[in-house]
Amino acid sequence: MWKSSEEFVNHLRNDLLLGIQLFEEKVRKTTLYFAWLEGEEVKPERMMEKKKSILGKIFSSGMYVFFIISIAVSIFFFLLFFGV
């Protein structure tokens, strides 16, 4: 498989470096950092409201609702203009 032990060691070294870099990247993406200024008042974040209006739910639930609404509107216009 490998011609020499030196080639094996180089391959192992590269694999270990790649593993370490992938780990560091994952840690960097998932770490949450906090910053504050000395002497400034600490203001807690507002909690999201439990009750949302219908429009709030439509606009925050993703693109599925928009897709369904666009299909419904296109069917309505198709039936309106081409009639069945």
PyMOL commands that set and color helices and strands:
alter all, ss='L'
color gray80, all
select helices_A, chain A and resi 5-30+54-60+64-82
alter helices_A, ss='H'
color red, helices_A
deselect
rebuild
show_as cartoon
